[in-house]
């Protein structure tokens, strides 16, 4: 059923989670009660107890967000990254509600649903742009695959018993080569995701930079690198070795044959995130990881 409301919000939810179904029901009812329209994917609507006023669309394309002012995503990190695909392609800001564990991309938790609805209704949110990366795979001089990522592009080994042999490159110059489980090329947003697990640094989102983080490298020098946002990073899979695989945000994958070259640069299209809070990233970091800060006294006044 299609409605003619002045404002419409698109809702994306992980319908495989009971918590997401309950949360979606609360958000939808709150938005409709306040006069906003709600649009969902037809495939997800079948699993959600939604009123007839909710609009459904069949195709999961960027065009399904046409005329929507906001994309609300309910779920864990995987669902939020799925939402980021819609947000990037459509230009619609994404507001994430975390129903998973850490959820750095999320702006709210499941206990904040009433506040989320109120802020959306009153347009009491700000929009910030997050840097992405564009990824190009070369083979024998030809481009064989293109992709993008909000968090990271990870070049990884396929075989558990064999290391991946690679050479790292920055701005057209080789840095070092080694056997490893892989290389993570990440954005500041992705510094708290896979790159973090691999031992990379935490980078504040407002810092513009690119990261290269080796995974279990068999080498004396295999430190994480932080480069200019205008740098071009490259990972070359050496010839005559077992193939690798490229993962972008853990969602899209392509095989990397021996001799493949993966180039990573700043993305041409950012992802827009809706923000409800003015809390510093430092406070978010402490809260998300439950870091011990007892005894802190602060700067003297």
C-alpha positions as CSV (number, residue, x, y, z in Angstrom):
1,X,0.0,0.0,0.0
2,X,1.4,3.4,-1.0
3,X,0.8,6.5,1.1
4,X,1.1,10.2,0.2
5,X,2.8,11.6,3.3
6,X,5.1,14.5,3.2
7,X,8.0,12.7,5.0
8,X,9.0,9.1,4.5
9,X,11.6,6.9,6.4
10,X,13.0,3.7,5.1
11,X,13.4,0.9,7.6
12,X,15.9,-2.0,7.3
13,X,15.9,-4.7,9.9
14,X,17.5,-8.1,10.6
15,X,14.3,-10.0,10.7
16,X,16.0,-13.1,11.8
17,X,16.4,-11.6,15.2
18,X,13.3,-11.5,17.6
19,X,14.8,-8.3,19.1
20,X,14.8,-6.7,15.6
21,X,11.2,-7.6,15.0
22,X,10.0,-6.1,18.3
23,X,12.1,-3.0,17.7
24,X,10.8,-2.6,14.2
25,X,7.3,-2.8,15.4
26,X,7.9,-0.1,18.0
27,X,9.7,2.2,15.6
28,X,7.1,1.9,12.9
29,X,4.2,2.6,15.2
30,X,5.9,5.6,16.7
31,X,6.7,7.1,13.2
32,X,3.2,6.5,11.9
33,X,1.6,7.9,15.0
34,X,3.6,11.1,14.4
35,X,2.5,11.4,10.8
36,X,5.6,10.0,9.0
37,X,5.4,7.4,6.3
38,X,7.4,4.2,6.6
39,X,8.8,2.1,3.7
40,X,10.2,-1.4,4.0
41,X,11.4,-4.2,1.7
42,X,8.6,-6.6,0.8
43,X,10.7,-9.6,1.7
44,X,11.2,-8.2,5.2
45,X,7.6,-7.1,5.6
46,X,6.5,-10.7,5.5
47,X,8.4,-11.3,8.8
48,X,7.3,-8.1,10.5
49,X,3.9,-7.3,12.2
50,X,3.3,-4.1,10.2
51,X,0.2,-2.0,9.8
52,X,-1.4,-1.6,6.4
53,X,-0.2,2.0,6.1
54,X,3.4,0.8,5.7
55,X,4.6,1.0,2.1
56,X,6.5,-2.0,0.7
57,X,8.9,-2.2,-2.3
58,X,10.0,-5.4,-4.1
59,X,13.4,-4.5,-5.4
60,X,16.4,-3.9,-3.0
61,X,17.9,-1.2,-5.1
62,X,19.1,2.4,-4.4
63,X,15.9,3.6,-6.0
64,X,13.8,2.1,-3.3
65,X,14.9,5.0,-1.1
66,X,13.7,7.6,-3.5
67,X,12.0,10.5,-1.6
68,X,13.1,9.1,1.8
69,X,14.8,11.5,4.2
70,X,16.4,8.8,6.4
71,X,17.3,5.2,6.5
72,X,16.9,3.5,9.9
73,X,18.7,0.2,10.3
74,X,18.0,-2.2,13.2
75,X,20.6,-4.9,13.7
76,X,24.2,-5.8,14.4
77,X,27.3,-4.8,12.5
78,X,26.4,-7.0,9.5
79,X,23.0,-5.4,9.1
80,X,24.5,-1.9,9.5
81,X,27.0,-2.6,6.8
82,X,24.2,-3.8,4.6
83,X,22.4,-0.5,5.3
84,X,25.6,1.3,4.4
85,X,25.4,-0.1,0.9
86,X,21.9,1.5,0.5
87,X,23.1,4.7,2.1
88,X,26.1,5.1,-0.1
89,X,24.2,4.3,-3.4
90,X,21.2,6.5,-2.6
91,X,22.9,9.4,-0.6
92,X,20.3,9.0,2.1
93,X,21.7,9.3,5.7
94,X,21.7,6.1,7.7
95,X,20.7,6.0,11.4
96,X,21.8,2.7,13.0
97,X,20.3,1.1,16.1
98,X,22.6,-1.5,17.6
99,X,21.0,-4.9,18.3
100,X,24.3,-6.7,18.3
101,X,27.4,-6.5,20.4
102,X,29.8,-3.6,19.8
103,X,28.1,-1.7,17.0
104,X,30.4,1.3,16.4
105,X,28.4,2.3,13.3
106,X,25.2,2.5,15.4
107,X,24.1,5.8,16.9
108,X,21.6,4.3,19.4
109,X,20.9,1.1,21.4
110,X,17.7,-0.9,21.6
111,X,16.8,0.9,24.9
112,X,16.8,4.3,23.0
113,X,14.0,3.5,20.5
114,X,11.5,6.1,21.9
115,X,14.3,8.7,21.8
116,X,15.2,7.7,18.2
117,X,11.6,8.1,17.0
118,X,11.3,11.5,18.8
119,X,14.6,12.8,17.3
120,X,13.6,11.6,13.8
121,X,10.1,13.2,14.0
122,X,11.6,16.5,15.1
123,X,14.6,16.3,12.7
124,X,16.8,16.6,15.8
125,X,19.8,14.9,14.2
126,X,22.9,15.9,12.3
127,X,24.5,14.3,9.3
128,X,28.2,13.6,8.9
129,X,30.1,12.0,6.1
130,X,32.3,9.0,6.5
131,X,35.2,8.3,4.2
132,X,35.0,5.1,2.1
133,X,37.6,3.4,0.0
134,X,37.4,2.4,-3.7
135,X,39.0,-1.0,-4.6
136,X,40.4,-2.1,-8.0
137,X,41.7,-5.6,-8.7
138,X,44.2,-5.9,-11.6
139,X,45.4,-9.1,-13.3
140,X,48.0,-9.0,-16.1
141,X,47.4,-5.3,-16.5
142,X,43.6,-5.6,-16.9
143,X,41.0,-4.5,-14.4
144,X,39.1,-7.6,-13.4
145,X,37.0,-6.3,-10.5
146,X,36.0,-3.1,-8.8
147,X,34.5,-2.6,-5.4
148,X,34.3,-0.3,-2.4
149,X,34.1,-0.5,1.4
150,X,33.2,1.6,4.4
151,X,35.3,-0.4,6.9
152,X,37.9,-2.3,5.0
153,X,39.1,-4.3,2.1
154,X,40.9,-7.4,3.3
155,X,43.2,-9.5,1.2
156,X,43.3,-13.0,2.8
157,X,44.6,-16.4,2.3
158,X,42.3,-19.2,1.2
159,X,44.2,-22.3,2.3
160,X,44.5,-22.8,6.0
161,X,47.8,-24.6,5.7
162,X,49.5,-22.2,3.4
163,X,50.4,-18.5,3.9
164,X,49.7,-15.8,1.4
165,X,52.8,-14.3,-0.1
166,X,52.4,-10.6,-0.7
167,X,54.2,-7.3,-1.2
168,X,52.8,-4.1,0.3
169,X,53.0,-0.9,-1.7
170,X,52.3,2.8,-0.9
171,X,52.2,5.5,-3.5
172,X,53.8,3.4,-6.2
173,X,56.8,2.3,-4.0
174,X,57.2,-1.1,-2.4
175,X,57.3,-1.2,1.4
176,X,57.9,-4.8,2.4
177,X,56.9,-8.3,1.5
178,X,56.2,-11.4,3.6
179,X,54.1,-14.4,4.1
180,X,50.9,-13.8,6.1
181,X,47.3,-14.6,6.7
182,X,46.4,-11.3,4.9
183,X,46.4,-7.5,4.8
184,X,43.6,-5.2,5.9
185,X,43.3,-1.9,4.1
186,X,40.9,0.2,6.2
187,X,39.3,3.6,6.7
188,X,39.3,5.4,10.1
189,X,35.7,4.1,10.5
190,X,37.1,0.6,9.9
191,X,39.9,1.0,12.4
192,X,37.6,-0.3,15.2
193,X,36.5,-3.3,13.0
194,X,38.7,-6.0,11.4
195,X,41.8,-3.8,11.5
196,X,41.4,-3.5,15.2
197,X,41.2,-7.3,15.7
198,X,44.4,-7.6,13.6
199,X,46.3,-5.2,16.0
200,X,45.9,-2.0,14.1
201,X,45.5,1.5,15.7
202,X,42.2,3.1,16.7
203,X,41.8,6.2,14.5
204,X,39.3,8.9,15.4
205,X,36.7,9.2,12.6
206,X,37.4,12.9,11.9
207,X,41.0,12.0,11.1
208,X,41.4,11.5,7.3
209,X,43.8,8.6,6.7
210,X,44.2,5.2,5.2
211,X,45.4,2.1,7.1
212,X,47.3,-1.0,6.2
213,X,47.4,-3.7,8.8
214,X,49.1,-7.1,8.3
215,X,47.4,-10.2,9.7
216,X,49.7,-12.7,11.4
217,X,52.7,-11.8,9.2
218,X,55.8,-14.0,9.3
219,X,58.3,-11.1,9.3
220,X,60.4,-8.9,11.5
221,X,58.8,-5.7,10.1
222,X,55.1,-6.0,9.8
223,X,53.8,-3.0,11.6
224,X,50.4,-1.3,10.9
225,X,50.8,1.7,8.6
226,X,48.8,5.0,8.6
227,X,49.1,7.0,5.4
228,X,47.7,10.1,3.8
229,X,44.1,9.9,2.7
230,X,45.4,10.7,-0.8
231,X,47.8,7.8,-0.9
232,X,47.2,4.8,-3.1
233,X,47.7,1.5,-1.3
234,X,48.4,-1.7,-3.1
235,X,48.8,-5.4,-2.2
236,X,50.4,-7.7,-4.8
237,X,49.9,-11.4,-4.5
238,X,53.1,-13.0,-5.7
239,X,53.0,-15.3,-8.8
240,X,53.3,-19.0,-8.4
241,X,51.7,-19.1,-4.9
242,X,48.3,-20.2,-3.7
243,X,45.5,-17.8,-4.6
244,X,44.0,-15.4,-2.1
245,X,40.6,-13.8,-1.7
246,X,39.4,-10.2,-1.3
247,X,36.6,-9.3,1.2
248,X,35.0,-5.9,1.2
249,X,33.3,-5.1,4.5
250,X,33.0,-8.9,5.1
251,X,30.1,-8.9,2.6
252,X,31.4,-9.0,-0.9
253,X,34.1,-11.3,-2.0
254,X,36.2,-12.2,-5.1
255,X,39.0,-14.7,-5.7
256,X,42.5,-13.3,-6.1
257,X,44.6,-15.5,-8.4
258,X,48.4,-15.6,-8.1
259,X,49.8,-12.4,-9.5
260,X,46.7,-10.3,-8.7
261,X,47.1,-6.7,-7.6
262,X,44.7,-4.9,-5.3
263,X,44.7,-1.1,-5.3
264,X,42.9,0.9,-2.6
265,X,42.3,4.6,-2.6
266,X,40.0,7.1,-1.0
267,X,36.5,6.5,-2.1
268,X,34.7,9.0,-4.5
269,X,31.4,8.5,-2.6
270,X,31.1,8.8,1.2
271,X,28.5,7.2,3.4
272,X,26.3,9.7,5.3
273,X,25.5,8.9,8.9
274,X,22.8,10.5,11.0
275,X,24.0,11.5,14.5
276,X,21.8,12.0,17.6
277,X,24.5,12.7,20.1
278,X,27.4,15.2,20.5
279,X,29.4,12.8,22.7
280,X,33.1,12.6,21.7
281,X,34.5,9.5,20.0
282,X,36.6,9.0,23.1
283,X,33.5,8.5,25.2
284,X,32.0,6.1,22.7
285,X,35.3,4.1,22.7
286,X,35.3,3.9,26.4
287,X,31.6,2.9,26.5
288,X,31.7,0.3,23.7
289,X,34.8,-1.5,25.1
290,X,33.9,-0.9,28.7
291,X,37.4,0.5,29.2
292,X,38.7,1.0,32.8
293,X,38.9,4.7,33.6
294,X,38.4,4.7,37.3
295,X,40.8,7.1,39.0
296,X,40.7,9.6,36.2
297,X,40.6,13.2,37.6
298,X,40.6,15.3,34.5
299,X,42.6,18.4,33.7
300,X,43.1,20.9,36.5
301,X,40.9,23.9,36.5
